[in-house]
């Protein structure tokens, strides 16, 4: 069960107004902290987060790179990011 941070409505709405989704299916709702956390893992603490970059693979997946407390590196080796938009019709998943 993944753990992470959910974007609140106000921040999500403001970010979507500034950072246009490229693909038809908009996600833009959370940052994953640990993709394989135990079911009983505690929720992560409140943190400072900043979108510092963007990636589009050109094949149906767009993500925003996020720095959490100044780092983009997750403890599981991944990169903090928000799946921004994707094309589910092309088989893309968050």
SERO-4910 file (N, C-alpha, C, O; in steps of 0.05 Angstrom, whole numbers):
BEGIN
 pado doro    nc1    nc2    nc3   cac1   cac2   cac3    cc1    cc2    cc3    oc1    oc2    oc3
  Unk    A     17    -23      0      0      0      0     18     25      0     34     28     18
  Unk    A     16     42    -20     32     66    -21     24     86      1      1     87      9
  Unk    A     44    101     10     38    124     27     49    149     14     67    148     -3
  Unk    A     39    172     22     48    197     10     32    220     19     19    220     41
  Unk    A     32    241      3     18    266      9     -2    272    -12      4    272    -36
  Unk    A    -27    277     -4    -49    285    -22    -49    315    -25    -46    330     -6
  Unk    A    -52    324    -50    -55    353    -55    -83    361    -46   -102    348    -52
  Unk    A    -84    384    -31   -110    393    -23   -123    407    -48   -110    414    -67
  Unk    A   -149    411    -46   -165    422    -68   -154    449    -78   -152    453   -102
  Unk    A   -149    467    -59   -140    494    -67   -114    493    -81   -111    505   -102
  Unk    A    -94    479    -71    -68    477    -84    -70    463   -111    -58    471   -130
  Unk    A    -85    441   -112    -88    426   -137   -100    444   -159    -90    445   -181
  Unk    A   -121    458   -151   -135    476   -171   -116    498   -181   -115    504   -205
  Unk    A   -101    510   -163    -82    531   -170    -60    520   -188    -52    533   -208
  Unk    A    -49    496   -182    -28    484   -198    -38    477   -226    -24    481   -245
  Unk    A    -62    466   -227    -73    459   -254    -78    483   -271    -77    481   -296
  Unk    A    -83    506   -259    -87    531   -274    -61    541   -286    -61    556   -305
  Unk    A    -38    534   -273    -12    543   -282      3    523   -298     19    530   -316
  Unk    A     -1    497   -293     14    476   -306     -6    458   -322    -18    441   -311
  Unk    A     -8    464   -348    -28    451   -365    -23    421   -369     -1    413   -377
  Unk    A    -44    405   -363    -41    376   -369    -40    372   -399    -55    383   -415
  Unk    A    -21    355   -407    -17    349   -436    -36    327   -445    -46    328   -467
  Unk    A    -40    307   -429    -56    283   -437    -84    285   -426    -90    300   -408
  Unk    A   -102    269   -438   -131    272   -432   -139    264   -404   -159    276   -394
  Unk    A   -126    246   -391   -133    238   -364   -116    252   -343    -92    246   -341
  Unk    A   -128    270   -328   -114    285   -308   -114    270   -282   -135    262   -273
  Unk    A    -91    267   -270    -88    255   -243    -82    277   -223   -100    285   -209
  Unk    A    -58    287   -223    -50    310   -207    -62    311   -179    -73    331   -171
  Unk    A    -58    289   -164    -71    290   -138    -54    281   -114    -62    285    -91
  Unk    A    -30    270   -119    -13    262    -96     16    259   -104     23    257   -127
  Unk    A     33    258    -83     61    251    -85     65    226    -69     58    225    -45
  Unk    A     77    206    -81     82    181    -67    108    183    -50    128    193    -60
  Unk    A    106    175    -25    129    174     -8    143    146     -9    167    144    -13
  Unk    A    126    126     -7    137     98     -7    117     81    -22     94     77    -14
  Unk    A    125     71    -45    107     56    -63    100     29    -52     80     17    -60
  Unk    A    115     19    -33    110     -8    -22    110     -8      8    121    -26     21
  Unk    A     96     11     20     95     13     50     77    -10     60     59    -19     47
  Unk    A     82    -17     85     65    -37     99     37    -25    103     35      0    105
  Unk    A     17    -42    105    -10    -32    109    -13    -16    135    -30      2    136
  Unk    A      3    -21    155      1     -7    180     22     16    183     26     26    205
  Unk    A     34     23    161     54     45    161     40     71    169     18     77    160
  Unk    A     53     88    186     41    113    194     40    133    170     56    130    151
  Unk    A     22    151    171     21    172    151     46    189    153     56    194    175
  Unk    A     56    200    131     80    216    132     73    244    145     50    252    144
  Unk    A     94    257    156     89    283    168     85    305    146     91    300    123
  Unk    A     75    327    154     72    350    136    100    359    129    118    360    145
  Unk    A    104    366    103    130    374     93    128    398     75    107    407     67
  Unk    A    152    410     69    154    430     49    159    417     22    177    400     20
  Unk    A    143    423      3    145    411    -24    144    432    -45    131    453    -42
  Unk    A    159    427    -67    160    446    -89    163    431   -116    180    413   -118
  Unk    A    147    438   -135    151    427   -162    175    441   -174    176    465   -175
  Unk    A    195    425   -183    219    436   -193    225    429   -222    244    438   -234
  Unk    A    208    412   -233    212    404   -261    188    389   -272    168    383   -257
  Unk    A    189    382   -297    167    369   -311    179    349   -330    201    353   -342
  Unk    A    165    327   -334    173    307   -354    149    298   -370    127    294   -359
  Unk    A    153    294   -396    132    283   -413    147    263   -431    165    270   -446
  Unk    A    138    238   -430    152    218   -446    144    217   -475    155    202   -491
  Unk    A    124    234   -482    115    235   -510     97    211   -518     89    209   -541
  Unk    A     92    193   -499     76    169   -505     53    166   -486     42    144   -482
  Unk    A     44    188   -474     20    187   -457     25    190   -427      7    182   -412
  Unk    A     47    200   -419     52    203   -390     67    230   -384     88    235   -395
  Unk    A     55    246   -367     67    271   -359     69    271   -328     50    263   -315
  Unk    A     91    280   -318     95    281   -289    109    307   -281    124    319   -297
  Unk    A    104    316   -257    119    339   -245    138    328   -225    131    312   -208
  Unk    A    163    336   -227    184    328   -208    181    346   -184    179    370   -186
  Unk    A    182    333   -160    177    348   -135    201    344   -116    212    323   -114
  Unk    A    209    366   -104    229    366    -82    214    366    -56    197    384    -51
  Unk    A    219    347    -39    208    345    -12    230    352      7    251    339      8
  Unk    A    226    373     22    247    383     41    274    385     27    295    380     38
  Unk    A    273    394      1    298    399    -14    309    375    -30    329    379    -44
  Unk    A    297    352    -28    307    328    -42    286    316    -60    263    315    -53
  Unk    A    295    307    -84    277    293   -102    278    263    -99    263    248   -111
  Unk    A    297    253    -82    302    224    -80    285    212    -58    288    219    -34
  Unk    A    268    192    -65    253    177    -46    270    156    -32    291    148    -43
  Unk    A    262    148     -9    278    128      6    279    101     -8    297     85     -4
  Unk    A    259     96    -26    258     71    -41    274     72    -67    273     54    -83
  Unk    A    288     95    -71    304     98    -95    291    113   -118    303    120   -137
  Unk    A    264    117   -115    250    131   -136    253    161   -134    268    171   -117
  Unk    A    239    175   -151    239    204   -151    212    214   -143    192    205   -153
  Unk    A    212    233   -124    186    245   -117    174    258   -142    188    273   -156
  Unk    A    149    253   -146    136    264   -170    105    264   -166     95    250   -149
  Unk    A     92    279   -182     63    279   -184     57    269   -213     65    283   -232
  Unk    A     43    247   -215     33    239   -242     12    260   -249     -9    262   -237
  Unk    A     19    276   -270      2    299   -276    -21    291   -295    -44    297   -290
  Unk    A    -14    279   -317    -34    270   -336    -24    246   -351      1    241   -353
  Unk    A    -43    231   -362    -35    207   -377    -57    200   -396    -79    211   -396
  Unk    A    -51    181   -414    -70    172   -434    -77    143   -428    -63    125   -437
  Unk    A    -98    139   -413   -106    111   -406   -115     95   -431   -111     71   -431
  Unk    A   -125    109   -451   -133     95   -476   -109     82   -490   -112     63   -505
  Unk    A    -85     94   -485    -60     83   -496    -48     63   -477    -25     54   -482
  Unk    A    -62     56   -456    -52     36   -437    -33     47   -415    -21     32   -401
  Unk    A    -32     73   -413    -14     86   -393    -28     85   -365    -52     89   -363
  Unk    A    -11     81   -345    -20     81   -317     -2     98   -300     21    103   -307
  Unk    A    -14    107   -278      2    123   -259     23    106   -246     38    115   -229
***
